[in-house]
Amino acid sequence: MTSPIRTVRHDDVLVIISYNPPVNALGQKVREGLKQGIEEALSDDSVKAVVIRCDGRTFFAGADITEFGKPPVGPNLPETLNAMEASDKPVIAAIHGTALGGGCEVALACHYRVAVPSAKLGLPEVKLGLIPGAAGTQRLPRVVGVENALPMVVQGNPIPAGKALDIGLLDKIVNEDSLEADAIAFARSRIGSPVQRSSEGTAHEDGIKNPSLFDEFRAKHARKIRGVHAPEAAIQAVKAATEMDYAAAVRNERELFSELMVGTQSAAMRHYFFAERAANKIDDIDPSTRPIEIAKVGIIGAGTMGGGIAMNFLSAGIPVTMLEMKQDALDRGTGVIRKNYERTAARGRMKPEEVEEAMGRLSTTLDYSDLSECDLVIEAVYESMDVKKDVFGKLDDVMKPGAILASNTSYLDVDQIAQATKRPGYVLGLHFFSPANIMKLLEIVRGAETRDDVLLTAMKLSKTIGKVAVVSGVCHGFIGNRMLSPRQEQANALILEGANYWDVDDVLLEFGFPMGPFQMADLAGIDIGWHRDPTKVTTLREALCAAERFGQKNGRGFYDYDEARNRSPSEEVQAIIKDFAAKAGHTQREISADEIRERLLYPMVNEGALILDEGMAQRASDIDVVWINGYGWPLTTGGPMFWADKIGLNTVVAGLEKHHLPVSDYLRAKAEEGGSFN
């Protein structure tokens, strides 16, 4: 096998070049080649300096995670990097693209670092439930200080080259189109001077002088890192830089890394990493299929959802025409879009001119014929089959041949909607999640007649607008809402049987969800879809609305809310629930947290099994992607189907039977054969 590493002499500078597409991952052959390249430079007296760079689109963008869990083959990354740093000849990292994870650790092991302006550097291992394992937690604080190192190691977000220069991670920013030449020139400027080893840096002394930095960082980010193992291990690793000598702190890092690697959270997060990538693949589409070009998009509806959907395309540089029935609705919708952009600009995430550019791509209309030249139109109107069929019929009459028609329905039958047109092959569902300009998930609903190129176009477009897309078949509620229904049924049943509704919420909070079902109801608004007649009370929800308990919007829902929206249980709601329970003939009893958790989550797994059995999802991991991105399932457990695999499908089946809940044939068969979903 040809080595992915080659060396080229430029007089007294040896350039070590990696080409291991697509991202120059640091696999065994790359590590071996890097080590051999350094050895070549050290063994030749005519070589005075070394530059390390990569061909292709990026510098080393991380470890080769396909090696995780496999027997190690040397040289390992720490060994390779130690050989680099030990060199008495200056070694310079020449960075373009992204230097992430192991790639950033390579750069740190070099004596100097130069980068093009567009480059980014980071240590994102925490997003896989890990910490850097090749001395990144030790070299980084010694170069940039504890205060700058903590966010990079604990939060894992990459930083741009400009910031990297400001904090001392880079030594110079060079020209975008002359990286190699500028890096060689920089290398020559360091010949004859003592090398600058990161492991010998002193910037970490800020954490020695001010040890409270660590607790202050924990407190500031407590909500985001609560219950997640890797961020705490990252803090401990960086703190070790202020308490131990370098060698001992590196050993400590390795111990922490190894503990995380064999832990359940990292396994779950690595599962998700691959699951998200697998979701991009549509198994039965011919590889030669070409997507349709989407140059202009139409949106039907200027409400919260329509406006949010529009923002995705405007931000991606795609012109949008938005249609409404009345001008005042259009004006309101346009105003909300502008306010959202201006709020983003006020936070420094957009420039004022970018706001105007985005708004300049938006046009509005009251006339369907103005949508005729759009390549894609997305309907975001009231969730009624009759209304949607009417909209699609009108669109079909005015749209050009080959234009795609999409519904944002969250429950309805996309095949029925398609039959309102003469182009059912060009119809599909694009189920955005609210707020649509923020939520990452996009359920792409493949109708019975949806063409392959239409489906492929939707998948490609989801990347353009920054969404994580999953393909679903046509069924009520698709993947996410279909699985939400049995959970909500059990939540409602539990409180009538005697569980406190705040206990139901707290069980899910403890599991890792951002909120429970009754908190979610209060946030969304209990009065959504209410008939507005306080004398007509047939359900618990109607009783709450009759008592003017609408949710957070008026400070009174399932919970009472103070001005800061802190919740507290309501005696009035408890009385309403008890009254309903008595009328329904329920004898209330104490219900344990274990029973609540099992009755909320196991039926979801069973519904997921049905979805797989019916072919509504391509793979179990797609279901995990939906629930992590759209419904707040905790990433640290990998999604409902991965979680079920880990606790054991026999456990799930036994729990469902214990609580007299349905068990699908598919789930039972998997459990009996000792199988798993993933």
C-alpha positions, 0 to 999 in steps of 0.5 A: 500500500502506498504511504499517504505521507511523502516528503519534499526537499526545499533546499534546507527545509523538509516538507512532510505532506499528508494526503489521506482523503477526505479529511487526512484522518490520523490513521496508522499509516499517517502516524507511521509516515509522520514519524518516519518523516521526522526521523528522515529530517533528524538523520540528515544534517543538511535539513535545518527545519521541517514543515508539516502540511496536508494536501486536499481540503484540510489539515489533519481533521482528527483521529481515525475513529474507525480504529476505536475499539480495535487492537492498537497498531503502532506507532500511536499518536502520542509516540509520534507527537513526542518524536516531533516535539523532541526534535531540535530542528524547528518543526512548523505546522502549516494549517488550512481547513480545520485542525481538529482533535488529533490534528490540533494535537499534531499542531501543538506538538510542532514548535510553531504554527502558521495558518491561512485566515480561513483555518479553524482549530479545535479539540472536539473530542468531548462531542464524542464523550472523550477528551484529547488523548495525545497530550492536548489537555496538557500542551494547550494550556501551557501555550494559551493559558488555562482560561483560554484552554478550558472552553476549547477542551470542555466545550469542543467548539473550534475557533477561527484563525484570528482568535487562535492568533490572539490567544497564542495558539498560532504564531502567524497568519499567512496568505490563503494562496501561498501557505507552503511558501510562507510556512517555509519562509517562517521555518527558515526564520527560526533556524538557529534559534532554540525551539519552542516546545509546547510542553515547556510553556508557562501560560498555564500558570494563570490557573496556578495563580487563580485556581478558582478559574476551574470552579467558576467555569463549572458554575458558568456552564453547569446547565450544559455539562450536568450529568455528562462525564466528558466535560468534567474529565476535561476540566480535571485534565486541564487542572492537572496541568496546574498541579502535576509535572508534565509527564504525570499530567499526561499519564493522568490524561491518558487514564481519564481518556481510557475511562471515558473510552470504555464508558457508556456515554462515549459509546452512545455519542460515537454511535450517534456520530456514525448514525448521523452520517448513515442517515444521509444514505438512502439505500435504494437510490441508484448512485447515478441519480442526479439532484434537481437544481434549486435556485428559488424557493416558495413558502406558503404561509408567513406565520411562525413556521413559514417564516422560520422555514424561509429563514433557512433558505434566506440564510443559505443565499437562496431567494424566497417568495412567501405567499399569504392570503392577506397583506397584514399577515405578510407584513407581520411575518416579514417583520418577525423575520427581520426582528429575528435577524436583527436579534442575531446581529445584536448578539454578534452572530451576523453583520448588519449588512448580512441582515440586509442581504438576507432580507433582500432575498425575500419577496412577498405575494398574495398571488399564487402565480408569482410562485410559478418559477420557483423550483421548490414550494413548501406549504406551511398552513393549517394542519387540515387535509382539506386545506392542504389539498386545496393549496396543492391543487392551486400550486399544481395549476401554476407551478412549472413542470418539474417543480417540487411541492412539499408539505410541512405537515407533522401528521397527515398522509403525504400520499393523499396530499399528492393525489390533489396534484397531477405530479405525485412524483414531485410531492414529498413531506418536509417536516421542519421542527419549531422554531424552524430557523433553529431546530436541526431536524428535518424529517423528509417524508417519502411518498409512495410515488416520490421520485428518487431525484426529488428525494435526493434533492431534498437530502442535498438541500437539507445540508445546504440549509444546515439541517440533519435530515432523516427519511421517513415513510408515510404513516401517522406522525412519521417517526418522531411524533408517532413515537411521542404519542404512546409516551404522552398517552402513558403520561396522561394515564399516570397522573390519573392513576396517582402519579404527581405530574411534576414527578412525571416531568422530573423523571424525564429531566433526571433521564436527561431530557430538557423538559417533561411532557407537562412542562412541554404542554405549558411551553407550547400552550395548553389552549392550542386547538381548544374550542374556546367554550369554557362550559364544554369540559370533557377532557383534562386539557379542556378543564385547564383551559376553562380555568384559564390555565393556558400555560407559560403565556399567562403564567398558569398552566399545569404549573404556576410560574413566577416572573422568571418563569420558574415553575411550581406545582399548582394545588388547583391543577391537583384538584382538577386531576383528582376530580377527573380521576374520580369521574373516570373510576381510577383509584389513585395510588403511589407510583414509583419513579421506576414505573414512571420511567418504564411506562414513558420510555418502553412504549416508545421503543415498542413503537420504534420497533413497529416503525422498523417492521413496517419499513417507515425508517431505513434503520434503527439509528435513523430513529435515534437521530430523529429523537436526539435532534428533534425531541431532546433525547439525551445524546449521552444515551444514544437515542431510544433504540440504542438505549434499548439495545444497551439495557437489553431488549428482554428488559424492555419486553419484560417491562411492557408485559409487567405494565400490561402494555403492548409488545410488537412481534418485531420487538419480541422476536429480537429479544428472544433471539438475543438480538439488537436494533443497531 
